[in-house]
């Protein structure tokens, strides 16, 4: 489905995914417990954003599908 809003959500999700990869590498390299704690908090924050992004994507997709069904019935 090619939808500008869904494409934006997909782009955001990919951005979050890239951020997580970078943070994971940073987490593996550091030995400081304080730094590890900060990185883990950032990872948790990004994971929550990703979850919300996915929920929004599902809602929008369902909405778009309903719109298509209504149009096809007319």
Secondary structure, 3 states (H helix, E strand, C coil): CCCHHHHHHHHHHHHHHHHHHHHHHHHHHCCCHHHHHHHHHHHHHHHHHHHHHHHHHHHHHHHHHHHHHHHHHC
